[in-house]
Amino acid sequence: FLMPSATEPEPGPEAWIAAMRHEGRTPVGVNLNAHALAPAIAQVGMDRLIDHLAEQFRRAGVHNRLAFMLLPHDLKSQSGDVTMLQALDRAMQQKGFAHLRYTAIDRPDTIKRVTGLLDLVITGRMHLAIASLGSGTPTLSITYQDKFEGLYQHFGLSLDHTIYPQQCLGDELLKKINQAYTQRHDNRECIRSILPQVGILAAENLVMTHC
């Protein structure tokens, strides 16, 4: 939360975001990873899961005029971010939805800058959720091991904006995306109003750790 966003622009991603807005589309960040979605992968397999998620994102994108920036946050091959997001890209293209951009960024401050330019981020990565919320952007989190509840409580955000992996196997993801999209402006105001307080708490943690 205390890390400042990058001051230097990231030309490619930022140009794409601006182009999507010019087309009347709302840019949304998406992260998938094998750790957060492990229960769903175990239940139906990777290929079926990706196909189903692609259809949910496609329907949300068409209904709300969204554009999706696919953001791997762990670039190691075993993490699943890269593999799953590239597979999602292919599946959505095959379904006729082309408003996508796969964007690999390896600098945390740049990720925070780019997420701050998006209207919404959907992620199963805690650190990406922190970067997104820390930049003032509403976040829909794929939650596991009760890791996100405390984070949302810090911001006074409803746990309605979290989803369990198994729920991603039905239509719940589509409903959650639609809800988060509809409430994004109110949620952004809520996040930005509480950010100074969260920053104070984060700074106190550093002092305690140092002691």
For each residue, the residues with C-beta under 8 A, 3 or more apart:
1: 130 133 134 195 198 199 202
2: 199 202 203 206
3: 108 109 112 134
4: 7 109 112
5: 109 112 113 116 135
6: 10 107 109 110 112 113
7: 4
8: 110
9: 14 113
10: 6 13 14 105 110 113 114
11: 14 15
12: 15 16 103
13: 10 16 17 69 101 103 105 114
14: 9 10 11 17 18 114 117
15: 11 12 18 19
16: 12 13 19 20 27 69 101 103
17: 13 14 20 21 27 69 114 117 118
18: 14 15 21 22
19: 15 16 22 23
20: 16 17 23 25 26 27 67 99
21: 17 18 24 25 26 27
22: 18 19
23: 19 20 67 99
24: 21 65
25: 20 21 65 66 67 99
26: 20 21 64 65 66 67 119 120 181
27: 16 17 20 21 66 67 68 69 117 118 119
28: 66 67 68 69 118 119 120 121 122 177 181
29: 68 69 71 114 115 118 120 121 122 123 132 137
30: 57 68 69 70 71 85 88 121 122 123
31: 70 71 72 73 81 85 121 122 123 124 125 128
32: 36 37 53 80 81 84 85 88 124 142
33: 36 37 73 74 79 80 81 84 124 125
34: 37 38 41 79 80 81 83 84
35: 38 79 80 124 144
36: 32 33 124 125 142 143 144 165
37: 32 33 34 40 41 49 80 84 124 142 165 168
38: 34 35 41 42 144 165
39: 42 43 144 164 165 166
40: 37 43 44 49 165 166 168 169
41: 34 37 38 44 45 46 49
42: 38 39
43: 39 40 166 169
44: 40 41 48 49 52 169
45: 41 48 49
46: 41 49 50 84 87
47: 50 51
48: 44 45 51 52
49: 37 40 41 44 45 46 52 53 168 169
50: 46 47 53 54 84 87 88 91
51: 47 48 54 55 91
52: 44 48 49 55 56 168 169
53: 32 49 50 56 57 88 91 168 173
54: 50 51 57 58 88 91 92 94 95 97
55: 51 52 58 59 95
56: 52 53 59 60 168 171 173 174 177
57: 30 53 54 60 61 68 88 92 97 173 177
58: 54 55 61 62 92 95 96 97
59: 55 56 62 63 174
60: 56 57 63 64 66 174 177 178 181
61: 57 58 64 65 66 67 68 92 97 99
62: 58 59 65 97
63: 59 60 178
64: 26 60 61 177 178 181
65: 24 25 26 61 62
66: 25 26 27 28 60 61 99 181
67: 20 23 25 26 27 28 61 99 100 101
68: 27 28 29 30 57 61 92 99 100 101
69: 13 16 17 27 28 29 30 100 101 103 114 118
70: 30 31 85 86 88 89 100 101 102 103
71: 29 30 31 85 103 105 111 114 115 121 123 128
72: 31 75 79 81 82 85 104
73: 31 33 81 111 123 125 127 128
74: 33 79 81 125
75: 72 79 81 82 104 106
76: 79
77: 82 83
78:
79: 33 34 35 72 74 75 76 82
80: 32 33 34 35 37 83 84
81: 31 32 33 34 72 73 74 75 84 85 125
82: 72 75 77 79 85 86 104
83: 34 77 80 86 87
84: 32 33 34 37 46 50 80 81 87 88
85: 30 31 32 70 71 72 81 82 88 89 102
86: 70 82 83 89 90 102
87: 46 50 83 84 90 91
88: 30 32 50 53 54 57 70 84 85 91 92
89: 70 85 86 92 93 100 102
90: 86 87 93 94
91: 50 51 53 54 87 88 94 95
92: 54 57 58 61 68 88 89 95 97 98 100
93: 89 90 96 97 98 100
94: 54 90 91
95: 54 55 58 91 92
96: 58 93
97: 54 57 58 61 62 92 93 100
98: 92 93
99: 20 23 25 61 66 67 68
100: 67 68 69 70 89 92 93 97
101: 13 16 67 68 69 70
102: 70 85 86 89
103: 12 13 16 69 70 71 114
104: 72 75 82
105: 10 13 71 110 111 114
106: 75
107: 6 110 111
108: 3 111 112 127 131
109: 3 4 5 6 112 113
110: 6 8 10 105 107 113 114
111: 71 73 105 107 108 114 115 128 131
112: 3 4 5 6 108 109 115 116 131 134 135
113: 5 6 9 10 109 110 116 117 135
114: 10 13 14 17 29 69 71 103 105 110 111 117 118
115: 29 71 111 112 118 121 128 131 132 135 137
116: 5 112 113 135 136 137
117: 14 17 27 113 114
118: 17 27 28 29 69 114 115 121 132 137
119: 26 27 28 137 138 181 184
120: 26 28 29 137 138 139 140 177 180 181 184
121: 28 29 30 31 71 115 118 128 129 132 137 138 139 140
122: 28 29 30 31 139 140 141 142 177 180
123: 29 30 31 71 73 128 129 132 139 140 141 142
124: 31 32 33 35 36 37 141 142 143 144 165
125: 31 33 36 73 74 81 128 129
126: 129 130 147 148 151
127: 73 108 130 131
128: 31 71 73 111 115 121 123 125 131 132
129: 121 123 125 126 132 133 139 141 148 151
130: 1 126 127 133 134 151
131: 108 111 112 115 127 128 134 135
132: 29 115 118 121 123 128 129 135 137 138 139
133: 1 129 130 136 137 139 151 155 191
134: 1 3 112 130 131 195 198
135: 5 112 113 115 116 131 132
136: 116 133 188 191 192 195
137: 29 115 116 118 119 120 121 132 133 188 191
138: 119 120 121 132 161 180 183 184 187 188 191
139: 120 121 122 123 129 132 133 161
140: 120 121 122 123 161 162 163 176 177 180
141: 122 123 124 129 148 151 152 161 162 163
142: 32 36 37 122 123 124 162 163 164 165 168
143: 36 124 146 147 148 149 162 163 164
144: 35 36 38 39 124 147 164 165
145:
146: 143 149
147: 126 143 144 151
148: 126 129 141 143 151 152 162
149: 143 146 152 153 159 162
150: 153 154
151: 126 129 130 133 141 147 148 154 155
152: 141 148 149 155 157 158 159 161 162
153: 149 150 156 157
154: 150 151 194 198 201
155: 133 151 152 190 191 194 198
156: 153 190 194
157: 152 153 161 187 190 191
158: 152 161
159: 149 152 162
160: 176 179
161: 138 139 140 141 152 157 158 176 179 180 183 187
162: 140 141 142 143 148 149 152 159
163: 140 141 142 143 167 168 172 173 176
164: 39 142 143 144 167 168
165: 36 37 38 39 40 124 142 144 168
166: 39 40 43 169
167: 163 164 170 172 173 176
168: 37 40 49 52 53 56 142 163 164 165 172 173
169: 40 43 44 49 52 166
170: 167 173
171: 56 174 175
172: 163 167 168 175 176
173: 53 56 57 163 167 168 170 176 177
174: 56 59 60 171 177 178
175: 171 172 178 179
176: 140 160 161 163 167 172 173 179 180
177: 28 56 57 60 64 120 122 140 173 174 180 181
178: 60 63 64 174 175 181 182
179: 160 161 175 176 182 183
180: 120 122 138 140 161 176 177 183 184 187
181: 26 28 60 64 66 119 120 177 178 184
182: 178 179
183: 138 161 179 180 186 187
184: 119 120 138 180 181 187 188
185: 188 189
186: 183 189 190
187: 138 157 161 180 183 184 190 191
188: 136 137 138 184 185 191 192
189: 185 186 192 193
190: 155 156 157 186 187 193 194
191: 133 136 137 138 155 157 187 188 194 195
192: 136 188 189 195
193: 189 190
194: 154 155 156 190 191 197 198
195: 1 134 136 191 192 198 199
196: 199 200
197: 194 200 201
198: 1 134 154 155 194 195 201 202
199: 1 2 195 196 202 203
200: 196 197 203 204
201: 154 197 198 204 205
202: 1 2 198 199 205 206
203: 2 199 200 206 207
204: 200 201 207 208
205: 201 202 208 209
206: 2 202 203 209 210
207: 203 204 210 211
208: 204 205 211
209: 205 206
210: 206 207
211: 207 208
